[in-house]
């Protein structure tokens, strides 16, 4: 690909943020994602798209807060020290060390436990984003394959690489979210379904025990191919999987006054 073929969109963040004090000098920043409608999934002519990303469908999403970055190792360590809810958490599970790197080697169950501990301590409803919330927030009113355009390069995201990178090194989308493409896979609430036939259209998680016990991940990772980092790309893994490419970010209902 020649340099002249790349159309890159960079945005100034215009929405509000919210900061949660986790303790020990560590905080969690979330961005307010406005309510709205979007077309979820990918058209057949989008390169690297798959049938699991179809049929495209209109989804209405209510406003919510979403982590500006994937949960970092510093944030994980603090919350892992909170009182246990259902399961133990390792204080330092990550393979690639660094306070400002995403936590990895966490399973879906670990990520849920993190949210439960955070919710009980802060008295707020923290949870993994639904798959619809994740894609809506990632796209941030764009319809291209990535929030910055239809092409991806190593200057824009961490993919097909050797390890994770510290958060915030690549361009944010217009809603102030970083690392939505690459770095670590991000767990969502939803059970995996082979396609979008029968999917809810209210932005909520699709949880159906009649389907696979797999859980949805989004965003691609440092170890995955570039097409897997697209806004619409989705995949399912077992919820006990704690590979060194798996991380997450949190969502929350906005507090009053925000």
N, C-alpha and C positions, 0 to 999 in steps of 0.2 A: 504494500500500500504506500503510495507516495504521500508526502506531507500535505500536498494540496487537496487530497481527497477527504481529509478529516474535517468535519464540522463540529466544533466544540462550543458548548453553551456553558458559560459560567454565570452564577447568579449571586446577587446580594440577598442575604437572609432578611426577610421582612416580618417574620412572625415572632411571637413572644417565647421566652424560655422560662424555665422554672428550675430551681436548684434545691435538691434535698441534701441536708447535712447528714452524712452517714456516721460521723464520729471519727476520732483519731486523725482529724485534719483532712479527711477524704469526703468529697461531695459527689453527687450524681446530678448531671444536667440533663433535663428533658426539654424537648421542643413541643410547643402547642401545634398540633396538626388540625387544621380547620375542617369543619364538616363539608361534605360535597359529594358529587357523583363522579365515577370514572369507569372506563371500560377495562375490565380485568381480563388478562390473558393476552395471547399474541395471535396476529393474523397468520395465515398459512404462508404468506410470502416473506415473513421475517426470517432472515438467515438463522440457522441453528434451532429454530422453534420446533416444538414437538406436539403431538396430539394431546398430551396431558395438559397443555396450556389452552385447550379449547373445549367447548365453544366459548368464544369471547362473550362477555355478558356485562350488563350495566349493574354496578353496585353502588348503593347509597351508604356512606360512612358518616357516623356521628363524630364530632371532634373528640380528640384524645391527646394525651401526652405520650411521647415516645423518646427513648434514650437518644441523646445526640450522637452517641458513640456506642459500639458494642461494650458490654460490661468489661471493665479492665481488671487486671489482676489485683490492683490495690483495692478496688471496690469489692471484688470477690472476697478478699481476705478479711475485710471488716465485717461484711455481712455473714460470712461463714463462722464468725465468732459470736453471732447472735444465738439466742436460745433455739435449740432444735425443734422443728415441728414434726416431721415424719421420718427424716432420714439424715444420717451423718453427711457432712460435707468435708472434703479434704481442704485444708487452708491454702494449699499451694499446688494445684493439680497440673499446672501448665508445663508444657515441654519447653517452650521458648520463653525464657524469663524476662520480666521487665514490668514495673508497676504500671506503665502507660501502654502496655501491649494488651490486646484482648485476652481474657481468660479463655483457655481451651482445654481439651480433654475433660469436658463436662457433658454428661448425658442429659437427655430431656428431663428425666426425673430430678437430676441435680439442679437444672435451671428452674424447674417448678418449685423446688425446695427453697432456692434463693429468693424467689418472688414471695413465697409464703412467709419466710422470716422477715423480709423487708416490709411486707404488709402489716404483720403483727406489731413490729417495732414502731412503724411510722403512723399506724392507724389509717392507712390509705390502701386502696385496692390495686396493688401491683400484680402484673401477670405478664405472661408471654403475649406478644401481639398475635391477633388472628392472622391468617394468611392474607385475607383481604386488607386488613389494616397495614400489613407489611408492604404489600405491593402498592397500595395507595400512597403511603408515605414515601416509598422509594421513588415512585414516578413524579410526585410533586407537580402535578398538572402537565406533565409531558406525556407524549405518546410514542417516543422513540424507544429503541431497544435498551438504551441506558439513559439515565437522567441527564447526561451531558451530550447525548446525540446517538447516532446509529453506529458509531465505531468506538473501539476501545483500544487503548495503548497502555504501555507500562507506566506512562506518566500520569495516568488517570486512575489506576486501580492496581491492587496487589493480587495477581493471578499467575498461574504456571510458574511459581517461584520456588524459593527454598525454605521460607519461614514466614511467620507473621511479621507485621510492621507496627510500630507505635500508632495509636489512633490519631486521626486528624491530619495525616500527611498528604491526602489526596483531596480533590475538590469536593466541597459539600454541594448538596442540591439546594434548591431555592427555599426549602423549609429548614435549612440549617443542619441536615443530617449528614454525617460522614460515614464512609466505609460501608455504604449500602451495597456496593459492588466489590466482591473479593474480600480478602483478609481472612475472615472465618465464616463458615456456614452459620446461619442463625436459625435456631429452633423457633417454630411457631406453635401455637396451641393445637392446631388442627391435626386430626387423623388424616393419613394419606388416602386419597382417592385417585383412581386412574385418569379421570378427566373431570370436567366441570358439570357434567349432567346431573341435575338435581341439587346443585350447590345453593346455599342460602345467598340472598342478595342484599342482606341488611348489614354486611360488614362483620358479622359475628363469626366465631370459629365453627368449623364443620366437624362435629364429633359424632361418629356413627360406628358403633361396635360391630355392625354387620359387615363393615369393610375391613381393610387391613389394619393390623395393630401397629403399623409404621406411623411415624410422625413426620410432618412436613418440615423441610429446611429450605431456606431461601438465601440468595445473594452470592452463591459461589464461594470460593475460598482461595487462599494463597496457593493451594496445591491443585486447583482445578483449571480446566480449559476456559478460555475467555468467554465463549458462548454461554457457559453455565453461569456467568455473572449477570446475564440480562435481567431486566426488571421483571419479566414474566416467567423466568425459569423456576421450576419447582422440582423437588425430588423428595423421596421418602426413605427414612432410615429407621432402624429399630430404636426405640426410646432408651435402651440401655447402652447404645453406642456412645463411647466417650473418646473418639479419635482425636488426634491433635489438630484437626481442622474444624472442630465443632465449638462454637461459642453461642452467644445470644445477646439480645438487648431487651429492655423491659418496656412495658407500656403501663399507663395509669390513667384513671379518670381525672380530669382537671379539678383542682380545688376551687372553692368558691372565690370569686373575685378575679380569676384569671381569664 
